Amino acid sequence: MQSWFHNHPVISYILILCFTIYIFNAVFRVQRLPVLKEILVHLIMAVGAFVLLVLQIDELPIIQCMSVAVAMMLLLRGRQLYDRWKGKNGSADAEDGRKA
């Protein structure tokens, strides 16, 4: 798999950039930034993604590590949604139990 990413640098760059933007939005973003700051942040992420691409081409598993991080973040998000859904259903069941 590492050799495939090495032979397709454009796809590797796009994957790294998408993972970087997702991780930034999911972890570090507190609120919306003004438009110029938003553009500046994304340009800096694009430059950082190029640096990570160089490391990926140099045979470091950057894409694999970022995909594991994104998968763990998606699992956490799914668990939070599940807990919120169960909390709404569980509170209704608890209220019915108290009334009986």
C-alpha positions in Angstrom: 0.0 0.0 0.0 2.9 2.3 0.8 4.3 1.9 -2.7 0.9 2.7 -4.2 0.8 6.0 -2.3 4.4 6.6 -3.5 3.3 6.1 -7.1 0.3 8.4 -6.8 1.4 11.6 -5.1 -1.6 13.7 -6.1 -4.1 11.3 -4.5 -1.8 11.1 -1.5 -1.7 14.9 -1.2 -5.5 15.2 -1.5 -6.0 12.5 1.2 -3.5 14.1 3.5 -5.2 17.5 3.0 -8.7 16.1 3.6 -7.6 14.3 6.8 -5.9 17.5 8.0 -8.9 19.7 7.4 -11.2 17.1 9.1 -9.0 16.8 12.1 -8.7 20.5 12.4 -12.5 21.0 12.2 -13.3 18.2 14.6 -10.7 18.9 17.2 -9.4 22.5 17.2 -12.3 24.6 15.8 -14.3 26.3 18.5 -16.1 28.8 16.4 -16.2 30.2 12.9 -13.3 32.4 11.9 -13.5 35.6 9.8 -13.2 34.8 6.0 -9.6 36.0 5.7 -8.4 34.1 8.7 -10.2 31.0 7.4 -8.4 31.3 4.1 -5.1 31.8 5.9 -5.6 28.8 8.1 -6.5 26.6 5.1 -3.4 27.8 3.1 -1.2 27.0 6.0 -2.8 23.5 6.2 -2.2 23.1 2.5 1.5 23.9 3.0 1.6 21.5 6.0 0.0 18.8 3.9 2.7 19.2 1.4 5.3 18.7 4.1 3.5 15.6 5.2 3.4 14.4 1.6 7.2 14.7 1.5 7.3 12.5 4.6 4.8 10.1 3.0 6.9 9.8 -0.1 9.9 9.2 2.1 8.2 5.9 3.2 6.7 7.1 6.5 3.0 5.9 7.1 1.5 9.4 7.3 -1.8 8.5 5.5 -2.2 5.3 7.5 -1.7 7.1 10.8 -4.1 9.9 9.9 -6.7 7.4 8.8 -6.5 5.7 12.2 -6.9 9.0 13.9 -9.9 9.9 11.8 -11.5 6.5 12.3 -11.1 6.9 16.1 -12.6 10.3 16.0 -15.6 8.9 14.0 -16.0 6.1 16.5 -16.1 8.7 19.3 -18.6 10.8 17.4 -20.8 7.7 16.9 -20.5 6.8 20.6 -21.5 10.4 21.6 -24.6 10.2 19.3 -25.5 6.8 20.6 -25.2 8.0 24.2 -27.3 11.1 23.4 -30.0 8.9 21.7 -30.0 6.4 24.6 -30.1 9.3 27.1 -33.3 10.6 25.6 -34.9 7.2 25.5 -33.6 6.2 28.9 -34.9 9.4 30.6 -38.4 8.7 29.3 -38.2 5.1 30.6 -36.9 6.3 34.0 -39.8 8.8 34.3 -42.3 6.1 33.5 -40.7 3.9 36.2 -41.0 6.6 38.8 -44.7 7.2 38.1 -45.6 3.5 38.5 
